[in-house]
Amino acid sequence: MRKGRGEAAGKGKTAGRGSKGTKARGEVHAFFEGGQMPLIRRVPKLKGFTPPQRRVYGAINVGTLDELEGDEFNPEGLHTAGVVKKRDKLIKVLGKGDINRAVTVRVHAASDSARSKIEAAGGTVEILDELPGRTPGRVAK
């Protein structure tokens, strides 16, 4: 169909654009909202700063350790038990809840309250270094 080539062509005069208005005269950009403040300008910009080497820990509470079977806990065992997510490479024990038995916990970090509760029950907390196979100072995301 040849537009704008006379009335006999079938799409003459306005060439299928209707009569008058912006769409008949020129191009309307994709995000034009009829003159109101566009969405991209209404929404606030992201602010702040995220450190590129930040450490993201998977958390487990002392009360959860008390509910689990066994006396020794390490990252692999906690992953297989399903109490921390598989994507959490670093694991930290937090102090919510109570523990009534002696356990040995090998994790990457522990809060002071968690450490004191585990040691008060007769257990031990061993802090692991970095992830196996990684250079010191690098952190998994």
N, C-alpha and C positions, 0 to 999 in steps of 0.2 A: 504494500500500500504506500503510495507516494503522497505524503502529507504536504499541504500548503501549495498545491499545484493547480488551484482553480476548483470551482464548484463541480465541474464535470468529473473530476478525479474521485469525488466522494468524500474527501477530507480536505476541502478547500476552506477558505475564509479563516476560521479560527484554528484549523488544523487539529481538531480534537482536544483543544485545551480549554474549552468553555469560553466565557467572555469576561474580560477584565480580571484584575487581581494579580497577586504576586506570582502564582503558579502559571498564569497565562503569559506573563512577561519575562520571567527569568527563572533561576534555580533557587530552591529553598533548601538550605543545608539540613542535614539529617537531625540535628538536635534542636532545631528552632521550635519554640513552644508558643508561637503566636504573640510574642512580645512580653510575656510574663518572665520573671526571673528564672533562668534555666536551672534544672536540677543540679547540674555539675557546679553551679555557683551557689546554690542554696545549702549544699552539704558542707559541713566544716572539713577542713583539711586535716590529715593525720599529723599529729605532733609527737614529739618525744624522741627517744633514742633507744635502740635495742643493741646491746653489745654483741659484736660478732662472735665472740668466744664464750658466750654465756653457758653456764652449766644447767642442764635440765634434769632434775631428779624425779624418779618415780618414787612415790611415798608409800610407806607401809607403817601402820601404827603398832605399838607394843601390844595392845589388846588383840589385834589380829594374829600376831605371833603366838599368843597364848592359846588361841583356838586351833592352830595348826598342829598336826601330828609331827613328832620328831623333836630332837634336841639340838640339831645343828641346822642352821639356815645360811644359804649362800645365794647369790643372784640367780644361778641356774635353777636351783630348787624352788625359789620363789616364782620364777617364770613358769615352770612346769605345774606348780600348784595353782596358778592363775590369779594370784593376789596382786601382781604387778603386771603391767602391760608389756608385751614383747618389745615394743619400740623403746621402752625405757631402758637405756643402757646403764645408767648410773642409778643406784638405789639408795634412799635415805630412810632411816628409821626415825619415826616421830613418837612423841611421848603420850599420845592419847590412849587411855585405857590402863589396865593393870596386868601384871604378869605374876604368876604364882609358882613358877618352876624355873629351874636353872637351865638356860639355853645358851648356846654359842652362836653368835650372829656375825657373819662376815659380809659387810656391806661397804659402800663407798663413802657414806657419811652417816652420822647419827647426832640427833639433838642432845643437849646436855640432860634434859629431863628423861629422855629414853635411855640414855646410858646409865643414869643413876638408878632407874627402876629395874633395869636388867641386872645390874651389879648388886642391887639390894636383894634380889631374888636368888643370888648365887651364880649368876651367869656371867659371860664375858662378851665384850664387843670388840671385834677386830676390824680396823679400817683398812680396806684394800686400797692399793695405789690406783693408777689409771687402768683403763681397759687393757686386756691382753692384746699385744700386737700393735699398740699405738705408741707414738712418741710422747714423752712427758710434755705436759702443757697443752696438748691438743684435746679438744672436748667433743664428744659425740653430740649431734643435734637430735 
